Amino acid sequence: MFLRRSLFSFFILFIYTISQAQNDTLPFSISEKRRISEDKLSSKKEGWYITGLPRLGYDPIQGIGISADGEIFNNRTSDDPFFAYTPYRERITFSVGYTQFGKVSAGLGLDMPYFLDTKWRLRARFAFSDNPNKIYFTPGENSLESLSYRDRVTGEFVENARYNDYRRALSVIRPLQNPWEGEVPGVDYTDRNFHYNRYTKYALDLIVERTFMEGDLRLVFAGGVIDLRYNPYDFELEDRALDLDGNRVEARNGLTLITRDFLEAERGDPDSYWVQNNITGYEGGFSVKFKAGLIYDTRDFEPDPSKGTLAEYSLGYTAPWMGSDFHYSRHQFQWMQFQKILGFLPNKNVLASRLMLSTIGGPEVFFREVFDIWSASQGRIGVLGGEDTMRGFKKFRFGGMAMGMGNIELRSSISSFSWLDQDFEVSAVPFFDFGRVWDGIQNINLKGFKYNPGLGARIAWNQSTILRFDYARSAEDAQFFFVFGQIF
């Protein structure tokens, strides 16, 4: 009933805004809270310009990677009526990457605030990924337990394990253990890929939004199409297994965790998390989504805010009548706050914080969506873990029917300079991430959160392009990231 009322309300408001669009052009009022600071305005570039660079990085899962990321901006001229109120008038983003262990990715995006000098904004995003190392942990509260394993060399049971030690232990060969799952005698097996699968994704999002209340309120409508394919490594040859002396050898992969979860569900096991929560989509699937959002936003500069608030509700819905293989809905609530602090210091210090709560449910829930949410203001966010959520844990380490998380950052400006007619501002950023999942909204409590501290750096390039460097360490892992854009 709540979902139907939400869809009906969004539809009525959408029809009304369309009927008003023809006459709702310039001039119209924009809140002074959204005006860019004089410091930023004085150095804001005019016209078209491009930012971008190649990246060389390392990830313990993907190996050494090289990519190219860039952004093309059009700020128009300083006499444009929106010059002082929006970071840019048009932005095109592009990326392409390849890693040592075979991941290929590409993306293309378009963003046009105040489209045709109206209160409308258009956004579009296409993404492709072919990833042979996609992580899967069984979702739910049990995933919050610390990593543990039995050492196949010493027989010792290890608790509170580090992630790299855990995977190395799973890589050691073992004899047949599960004949009922297809293993045969006389073959060496490894569980190196127990949590890994091949994954191919094509995704397209088209987003339309309109501002109200002098730009402080935004109504968002979106359509999304995504095609995913999963291929587990069950019983395939693996040449990076380890023998009992630690030497690399060839062995057969045992059943992956996702296959075991699927087989449990196929048998109708009442203890299966998939059965309990109507989870499906073992081989992937095709999904068409309707998305909507309501955003209250008083940030002064969207790519790198110094002050303001963002409060957001987002809705996602898919069903077979829309052409989808699945049937579920997701609700997400998000709050961000930005505030200048430590005013007695000569440099700029911004305290940035974010809280998020998300739930998913329905008669046919795609398992991938338990780990992948959509935000009306930020787009797709993989949860929980990785560069966009909890940076001290592997991406998609935790997932559940309900998820809560938060981030706190102190963004402290260190220096600013110009080089080759380009403007740069460098900041140091200590941060703290925390979050957890629950088996349902009725199980929400404030105990048992996972967390990690970290330290990062930011380079603002011509104001709107943010280069982000983050190092985070948790109880089970440590990771370094170099990506474009603030985490929020």
N, C-alpha and C positions, 0 to 999 in steps of 0.2 A: 504493500500500500504506500509506504514511504517513497519507494522508487517511482511509482506511477505519479504520485503528486509532484515529485521533483521534476520528472520529465515534462509533465503538463505545464508547470510553472515556467520552466525554461522555454518551452515552446511558445507560450503566450507572450512572454517578454521578447522573444526573438522576432515574432511577427510584428510586434509594435515597433521595434527598432528599425526593421526594414521599411515600414511605412513612413518613418520619419527621416530616413537617410537622404532622400532627394533634396530636402530643404535645409539639412543640418550641416552645412559647409561653413567655411570661414566667413566672418570672424565668429569664434566662440571662446568662451572663457576657459582658461587653464589655471589651476591652483598655483599660487606662488610657492607652495611647498615643493612643487616639482621643478622649480627653476634651478638651473645649474649654478653652482657657486661661481662667484666672480673669478676666483683663481683658475678654475677649469675653463671658464668661458673665455678668458683672455688668451689661452693657449690652444683653444679648440681649432682644429684644421677646417678649412673650407674645401668644398668640392669632393672629388673622388680620390681615394688613396687605398693602398693595399698594405696589409701586414701579414707576415707569415714567415716560416722558417722550417728547415728539415729538423727532425728530432732523432736522436740516437739514444736508446734506453735499454734497460734490462729488467726482465720480470722473471722470477723463479719458475713460473708456469710456462710462459711463452718464450723465454730465452731472450737473446738480443734482438731488438726490433728497430726498424727504421721507418720513419713516416714523414709525411709532409702535411702541414696544417696551415691554413691561411684564411684571411677574412678580407673582403673587399667592401669598403664603406663609401657612402655618398652622404656628406653632411650638408650639401648645398652651400649657399652663400650666407654671410652673416646677416643679411637683410631678410632672409627667410623668416616668416613669423614664428616658426617652431624651432629655430636655431638654438634658442636659450632654454628650451624645455624638453628636448629629446636628445639622446646621445648621437643619433644618426637618423637619416630619413630612409635609407636603404642599406641593407647589409646582406652580403652573400658569403656563406661559409663553405669551405671545402676541406676534405681530408682524405688521405689514402695511406695505408700502412701495410707492412709485412714483417713477420717475426721469424726468428730462427727455427721455431718448431711448427711453422706452417700457417699461422693465423693471417688471413687477408681481410682487410676492412676498408670501407670507403663510405663517404658521406657527403651530402650536398644539402645546404639549407638556404632559405630566403626569409627575410624579415623586413616588413615595410610598415613602420608606425605612421599614423595619420595619413593613411592611403588616400591619394588624390585630395589632400588637404581636408579630409573629413575626420570624424571621430572613430573611424574604422581602422583596424590593423589586420594585416594579412601575414600569415606565417606558413611555411611549408618545410618539410624535412624528409629526405630519403636517406636510408641507411642500409648498407649491406655488410654482412660479416660471415666469413667461413672460418670457423674456429675448431681445431681438432682437440682443444683442451678446455672444454666447457665444464665447470665444476658443478656437481650436484651433491648436496647433502639432504637426507630426508628432512622435510620441513617439520615444524612444530617445536614445542618447548623442549623436547628431548635433545634437539640440536644444540641447546645452550650448555649441555654438559661438556666438560673439558675433554680434549682429545686424549685417548688412551690406546695402548696396543700391547700385545705380548711379543717380546723380542724373539724372533725365530732362531737366533743364534744362541742366546743365553737362557731362554725360557723365562726371563724376568718379565713381570707385568709392570708396565710404565704408565703412570698417571700424570695428568697435567703436562702433557707432551707439547713440545714445539712442533709447528706444522711441518717443517722440513724433516725433522726426525721421524715424525709420524709417516710421511710419505716414503721415506727411505726404508722404514721397517716394512711397509706393505710391499715394497719392491722385491724383497728377499723371496727366493723361490720356496715353494712348499709342495708336499705331495698332495694327492687327492684328498679332499675333505668333504665334498658335497656331491656324492654320486647321483643323488636324486635331482640335481640341477644340471646334469649333463657332463660332469667331469668323469674321466676314465682313468683306470690304473696305468702306472708306468709313464705318466706324463708329468713334467715339472710345471707347476702353475705359479703365477705371480699376481698380486693384487695391486700392482703399480697404478693401474687405471681404474681402481675401484670407484673413485669419485669423479671420473672424467668421461666425456663423450664427445663425439663430433657433432657440430651444431652449425647449421646454415640458416641465415635469417635475411629476409627482405622486408623492409618496413617503410611505409609511407604515411605521413601525418599531414593533414591540411587543417589549418586553424584560422578561425575568424573571430575577432573580438571587437567590442565597441565600448567606448568610455562614457561614463556618467559622472555627475558630481564634480565638474571641472577636472576630470581626468583621474580622480581618486578611486573611482569604482569602475571595474571592468567586467563585462559579461563575455564569456568565452564559449564558443561552440567549435567542435572539431570532429573530424572523421578520420579514422585510422584503419589501415589495412596492413596485416602482418602475416607472412608465410614462414613457418619454421619447420625444420627437419632435424631429427635427432637420429644418430647412429651409434649405439654403444659398441664397446670394444670386446664384447663377450667372445672368448675362445680364440681371439686373433693372436698372431705371433707378436711378441714384444721383445725388442732387442736391447732394452735398457733395464732388464731385470738384473738382480744381483744374486750371486751364489753365497754360500755361508761364509766365504772368505772376503766378501765385498767386491768381487770381480764382476764385470758386466758379462751377462750371458743371455742367451735367447730362451724364452719360455712362453707358455700360453697364458693369456689373460684369463682369470676366473670371471665369474659373472660380476658385472658392475652393480653398484648399489641401486641405480635406477631400474635395472631389470629385475632385481630381487623385489623391489617395492611394487613393480608392476605385476609380477607373478603372484605376490601375496594378494593384491587386489583382485586379480583374475580368479583366484581360489575363493574369494569372498571372506578372507580372514577378518573377523570382527575387530582385531587389534590393528589392522592396517590403517595408517593415517590417510591413505588415499581413499579407502572405503568410507571411513568416518566422515570425510569432508568432500565426497563426490569429486575427487580429483581424477583426471583422465589426460589423454594426449601423450602417451608414451613415445610414439613415433613422431610427434610434432602435430602440425595442423594449420588450418587457415582460419583467420579471425578477422571479422569486420566489426569495428567498434564505433559506437556513438559516444562522444565525450563532451562534457560541459563543465564550466567552472565559474565561480563568482569570486572576484579578487578585489580586496580593498588594499590600495597601494599608494603610500605617500613617500616612497623613496626618492631622493633627490637626483640620483644618477644610477640608472638600472644596472650597468655592467659592474660598477664599483661604488656602492652607496656609502655615504658618510653619515646620513641620518635618515630616519623614517621608519615606517612599519609596513609590513605586508602580511595580510591575513587572507587565507584562501580555503575554499571548499571546492573539491573536484569530484566529478562523477564519471565513471566509465561503465558502459553496458554493452553486452553482446549477446546475440541469440541466433538460433538457426534461421529464423525468418528473415534475418539480415544477410544471410549467406555464410554465416559462421559455423564452424564445427563445434562450437562450445556455447554455453549458456551460463552467464554469471554477471555479477555487478561488483564494482569496487567503489568505495567511498574514502576520500582522503581529506584530512584537515592539516593545514600547515600555518605556522606563524613565524615571522622573522622580525627582528628588531635591530636597528642600527643606531648607535649613539656615540657622539664624540665624548671622550672622557680625558682625564688628566690634562685639563686645560692649562695648568701652570707650566707644563713642559713646552719647549720650543717646537717640537715636532707634532704632527697630527697623529692622534691615537683614536681608533674607532673600535668599539666593542660591538661585535656582531654575534647574534645568537639565532638559533633556529630550533623549533620543536615540530614534530610531525607525528600524526597518528593515521594509520590506514587499515582498512578491513576489506576482505573479499569473501564472497560466498555465492552459492547458486547450485542448480541441479547438475551442471557439468562444468567444473572448474579446470581450466588448463593449468597443468602443474607449473609451467614456466611463469605464468602470471602471478603465482604465489611469491615469486622473487623479483617481479618487475612491475613497478607502479608508474602511473602517469600523473604528472602535475600540470595544471593549466598554465602555470607561470614558468616552469622549467622543462617540461617535456618528460621523456622517459628517464626513470631513475632505477638502477639495479639495486636491490636490497637483499640482505644487509651485509655490508662489507665493501671494500674497494674505495676508489678515489672519490666517489660521490656521496658516501654515507659514513661508514666507520673505517677509517683509513688504516687501522692496525690489524684488520682481518681480511682474508681473501674475499674477493667479490662473490656474492651469492652464498656466503658462508651460512647465513641464517635466513630462513623464510618461514612464514606462518600465515594463518588465516587472519591474524591481527598483528600489527607491527607498530612499535613506537621507537622514536630515536630523537637525538638532539645533538647539536654542534655549538660550541662556543669558540670564538676566535678573537684575539686582540691583534688588530691590524695596525702596526706602528710604522709610520713612514720614516725611512732612514735618509734618503737623498733623492733629488730630482735633477735631471740634466738633459741636455739636447746633444744629439750626435747625428751627423749626416742628415740634418733637417728633420730628425725624428725626436719626439719628446718621450722621456722615460721617467718613471717614478718607482723607486725600489722600497719595499716594505718587508719587515720581519714579522712573522705571524706564529706565535705560540697558539696551540689549539687543544681542545679536548672534545672527543666524540663519545657518545654513549647510546645504547639502544638494546632492545630485546624483542622477542616475538612471543605471542601467546596462541593457544589453540583456538581461541575465539574471543569475541569482545566481552563475553561474560567472565572470562578468566583474567581480565586485565588487573594487574596489581603493580606495585612500585618496588618489587624485590627482584633480585637476580639479574640486574642489568650488566651487560658486557660494556667495557669501556677501553679507551686508549688515549694517552696523551700524545702530543706530537709537536714538531717545529717545522715551520715552512717559510718560504719567501715568495713575494709577489713582485712582478715587474709589470707596471701599467705602461703599455706601449700606445702612444697617441690616445691615451685615456680609455678607449673602448675595448682594446685588446689586452687581456690579462693573462700573463704567463704565470702558472702556478707550480711551485716546487714544494712538495710535502714529504716529510719523513715521519712515520708513526710507528709506535711499538706497543703491542698488547701482550697479554699473558701467554699467547700462543704463537705470535708472529711478529715480524717487522717488515715494513714495506716502504718503498720510495716511489713517488709519482711525479711526473712532469706532464702537465696537461694545460689546455687552454680554458680560461674562465674561472671565476670564483666558484667555490663549492656551493655557495648560495648568495 
